[in-house]
Amino acid sequence: MHLIDGVGLPESIAEALEAPSLADVSDPQGRTFRAFADLTKSDRRALAACIRGSRQVISREQAASIETPTLVAVGTKDPIAGSAEELVAVLAACQGATDPRPRSHARGRRQGVQGGRSRISCGERMTRPIAPAAAMFKGANGNTLAGDVYGEAGPPVLLLHGGGQTRHAWKKTGDLIARMGRTAYAVDQRGHGDSEWVADGAYQYGDFAADARVLADTLAERSGVRPAVVGASLGGMAALLAEGGRPNNGTMFSALVLVDITPRVDIEGVSKIQAFMRANSREGFGSIAEAADAVAAYLPHRPRPRSHEGLKKNLRLHPDGRWRWHWDPRFLEGNRRIGAGSREVEQALVAAAQSVTIPALLVRGASSELVQEEHAKDFLKLVPHATYVDVSGARHMVAGDRNDQFANAIEAFLRTTG
């Protein structure tokens, strides 16, 4: 709105972008813009020119004549952009809605990414999501693994979800990676989603790591280069153990992203997550709405979705008419369940972390119940060259809680890895 009422962006922001370094900037707004520009490796001189150009305002009549589909995204506490509601009123053809939760314009890095956004949409969506292609893979025991492939060319990126989730958790991330010119492979891990429930109930961390190694070799054979890997929670542990078990003088992956997981974690946080997963694993739910109520009670900080379609992908309708989670109950309760021998697993993860030589990124939810800041610092001692990003307002399920900020961190890191 300030492009119409004559305010524009402060000159101090352009000056901050042109300063020799962040340390030379004292203006708070300038520091925010400079920190984000440094994080994303943006062309600072070009941004400064754009900001100065934004002071060239347009009239209300010119704005009202705009017919091109438009997206207005403004933080509700944004001191720079002005009123989104007033702009909607000027753009007569616009229909929109605002998110009433307070949001700042700032996105910065402690080492971290902060903020969120409210949005007003005008017209139709300007970019349609990429429809993935279905794929099937084989795991370490010949077990079938179901996957989705985003993109048709470019270096491969393997996406490994957390325990109790499915490949659909990576929908937005897969779309982002494909638009970067890479190919994303989101795979249901063994015993999850549409992948096979293994006959012998082998669901220990080493079993998931063995599948990750086979997948890495498969993707490398197809593409001619080792894949990068993004692993959330269980997926991150599998990826780290897989990389730690690589052949001498070789690598499993070209780059490693761990999403809210480190070799040492908060035990109470682990117990809380597993208690939620166990609560209805056997008896299930009478309806999808009942399952949605259980999720909402467990994640009270997250707005409830308007539709249950996403949740439905994590459930199976059984012959008795009840809905149960889309994973094998033996994952938590069998003789070869996840979490068995936790002390030995921690030692293996520490050893694997110490051996990592590839580019690495740790993305932590700033409010994570699993990975405290002390655990992140401990990880950085094990992997000194790793990059560390905190996502404010996110708990353990970082991508689901703050997907935009998570996407920014992933995109910036992958662009540095070639």
N, C-alpha and C positions, 0 to 999 in steps of 0.2 A: 504494500500500500504506500510505502514511503517513496516509491518511484513516481507516484502520482501526486502526493501532497508536498513533494519538494525537499524531503529530508535527505534521502540517499544514505549511503554508507559513510562512516566517518573517515576522514583522510588518515587518521592515526592507524587504521587497519592496513592501508596500502603501505604506509611507512614501515610498519612492523614486518610486512612481507619482504620488504627490500633491505631490512637491517642485516648486518653481517651474521648475526646469530640470535637465538632466542634470548640469550643472556643480555643482549643489548636493548631488549624491549621491556618497557615498564608499564605501558597501558594494558589494563586487564583484558579488554576485548582484543587488542592487538596480539597479546600473548596467546589467547585462545586460537585465533586464526593461524598464527605462525606455527604453533605446536601441531595443529592438525595438518597444515601444509607440509611440515617436516615429516610427520608420520606417514603420509600418503605419497611422499616424494613428488609433490606437485610442482609445476612450473610457477615459481613464486612471482617472477616478473610479469608473467602473463596474468596471474590472478590480480596483482596490483593494478595492472592496466584496466582489467574488467571492473574492479571496484571503483576506480576513478571514473570510468565510463558510466557507472550506475548513477552518478550524480546528474546525468543528463536525463531529466524526467520527461514523462509523457502526459498528455492531458487526459481527463476523464473521458472525453469523447473518443479519443484514440483507443483507450482501453476498452470502452464499451463496444467498439467495432470489431474486437477480436473474435474470430469464429473458430480458430484452431483449437483442438482439444488441449486443455490446460490442466496442470497439476499444481496446486498451491500447498506447500508444506511449511508450516510455521509453528515454532514452539509457542505455547500459550504465555510464556514469560519472556518472549523474545523482544529485547529493547531496540532491535535494529530493523526488523522487517515491517513492523507496524501491524495493524489489525487485519487478520485474515477475513473476518466477517464483513468488514467494509469493502474489501476487494471483491468478495463474492457478490455484494450488492451492486457493484459497478459492472461486473461481468454478468450481464442480464441473463445469459443462457446457462449460467452455471447452477448446478445443483450439488450441494455438498453437505458434509457433516463434520463437526469438530470433535476431537477427543478432549474431554474436559479436564483430564489429569494435567497438572502443571508440568511443563517441559521447558527446558532452557535451550537457547540457540547453541550453547557451547558444546563442543565435542573436543575433548582434550586428552592428554595422556600423561599419567604420572610416571609410570609406564602404563598407560591404560586408555580406554575409550569410554566416554561418558555421554549421558544424555539419551534422548529418545526423540520422538517427533509426533506432533499432531498433524493431521492432514485434512485438506478439503479437496475433493476430486471434482474436476469439471470435465464433463464429456465422458467418452469411453476410455477404457484403459489404453494407454499408449503403447504398451509392450505386452504381448501375450507370453505367458510362461512357455518354456520349451517342453514339449511332450517327450518323455523319455521312451526309449526302446527297451522292451523286455529282454533279459538275457539269463542264461543258466551257466553255472560254473560248477567245478568239482572241488571239494575240500580235501584235506589231508588223508581222510579215510575213505575216499570215494563218495563221500556224502554230497548230495546235491545242494547247491546254494543258489537262491534266486536273487536276481539283481535288476537294477534299472540303469540304463546308460544315457547320459546327457551329453549331447554333442556328437559330432561325427569325425572329428580330426583333432590333432594336437596332443601334447604330452598327457599321459594318463594320471588321474588323481583317484585313489581308492578311498571311499568313505565307509567307515566302520562305526555303526551305531552303538549306543550303550545297552546295558542289560535290560531286558524287558521291552526294548523298543524294536522298531523295524526300519527298513530302508527308507520308508516314507518320511522319516524324521529329517532327511537330507534334501527334501524337495527343493526348497529355496536355495540351498547351498549348491546343489547340482546345477540348477538353472544359472546361478552366478558364474560357476566355473566354466560352463559351456560358453557363456557370453565372453569369457576371457580368452577364448580360443583354445581351450583344453577339453579333454574328455573326462567326465566324471563317472565313476562306477560306484553306485550305492548298492551294497550287498546286504541281504538278510544274513546275519550270522547263524551258525548252526543252532538248531532248536528254536529259531525265532522266525516270525513272519511266515513266508511261503517256503522257507528252506526246510530241508529234511530234519526230522527229529531222529537223532542217531540212535541206532538200536541198542548200543551198550551204555547209553546215558553218559557219554564222555563229555562233560561240560566244565572241566577244570581250565584254569587260565592257559595252561600249556596247550590244551586242545584248540582253543581259539587262536592262539599264536601260530600253531601249525597250519591252520586254515589260511591265516594271513600271509604266511610265507608262500604257500601254494598259489594264492591269488596274485601275489606280487610277481612271482615267476611267470604266471600265465599272462599277465598284462604286459610284462617286459618282453615276452616272446612275441606278442601281437604287435606291439608298438615300436620295439627296438630300443626303448629306453626304460630305465627303472621308474616305477610310479612314485609320485608323492603320496603320502597317506595322511588322512585326517581322521583321528580316532577319538570318540567321545566316551569317557568313563571306561567301561569294559573294552570298547573298541580301541581306546588309547593304550590300555594295558596290553592287549593283544599285539598292537603295532610295535610297542616298545620292546616286548619280549621277542618278537619276530626279528626286529633289527639287532637286538643283542645276540641272537643266535645265528647271525649271518655267517657265511663262509669267510675264512681268513682272507684279508685284503680285498674284501668285497662289501657290498651293501645290499640290503633288501629293497630299500627305498631311496629316492633322490632327496626327499625332504620329509620331515616329521612334524605333525601338528597334534598336540595333546590337548583335548578339551576337558578342562576341569578334572584332571587326574594327574597324580604324581605318585612316585613310589611309596611315599608315606602319606597317609590320609587320616582324617579324624574317625576314630572307630565308632563313636556314637552316631556320627553322620551316616556311616555305612549301615549300622543297625536300623536306623530310622528308615532308610530307603528300602532295605530288604523287608522290614516289617510291613510296609505298604504293599510291596509286591506279593507277600505271602497272604495278606489279609483275605483276599477273595480268589486266590489261585485255584482252589479246589471247587468251592461251591459256586463261584461265578456270580453273575448278575442277572436279575430278572428282565432287564431291558438295557438298552444303550444309555438311556437317560439316567438310570441308576448308576451305571459306571461313570457317567459324566459327573454325577454328584460326588462320588468317591474321589475323583481326580480333583474336583474343585475344593474339597475339604483338605486335601493334601497340599494343593498349590493355591492357597487363598490370595496370594499376591498377584496371580495371573488373571487377567480378564477372561471371563467365560466366552468361548467361541459361539458365534451365532448358529453354527451348524455342527452336527455330530459326525459329519462325513469323515473328518480326519481321525477322530477317535475310533470309528468303526473299523479302520484299517488295522488297528491294534487289538481287535477282538475277533473271536470265532464263535459262530452260532453252533452249538452242539445239538445232538439228537434229542436231548431232554428239554430243548427250548431255552436253555440258559446260555448267556454270553460269557465266554472266558477269555482271558488274555491270550494273545497270539504267540505263546511260547510254551515250551515243554516244561511242565511242573518239576520234572527231575533236575532242571537247571538249578533249582534251589534246594531240592529235597533228596536227590538221588545219592548213591554211594560215591559217584564221581562228580559231585555238584561243585558249583562255583563257590569260592571262599574256603574250600578245604585246604589245610596246610598254609594258613595265611602268613605265618612267620617266614616260611621258606619262600613263599611268593614275594614277599617284601624284599628279601635278600636278593632274589633273582632280578627284581625290578631295579634295585639299586645298582647291581652289577651291570645290567643292560644300559642304564642311563649313563654310567661312567664310561661306557664304550662308544657312545654315540659321537660320530664325527660329522654327520650330515647336518645341513641347516635344520634348526629346530625352533618351534614356537610353542609356548605354553599359554593357553587362553583360560583364564580363571574367572568364574563368576564372583564378583566382589562380595556377594552375600552367600557364597557357597556354604552348604552345610557339611561338605566333604573335604574340600581343599582350603585350609586356612592360609593366611599370608605367610606364616612360618613354614608351611609345607612348600610353598612356591619358592621361598628363599633357599630352602634346603635343596630343591631341584636345581636352582641356578648354580649352586655350588657343585652339584654333580655334573651339570652340563653348562659350563661357564660361557660358551658361545651362544647359548639359546636366547631368543627374544621372549619377553614376558609382557602380556597384555591383560589388564584387569577390565572387565566389563561391568560397569556400575549398574546396580539394580537387578543383576542376574544372580540366580542361585545355581544349583548344580546343572540344571538343564539350560545351559547358556544360550544355545541357538534358539530354543523355544521362548525363552524369557525376553531376550533382546536381540532378535535376529539381525536387525540393521547394523548394530554395532559389531556383532559377531562377524557379519559378512565383510565389514570394512577391514577388520583385523586379518581375516583370511585372505582377502584380495591383495592387501598391501604386502603380506608375507610372500604369497605365491609369486607376485610380480618380481620380487627380489631374487627368487630362485631360478629364474630363467624359464 
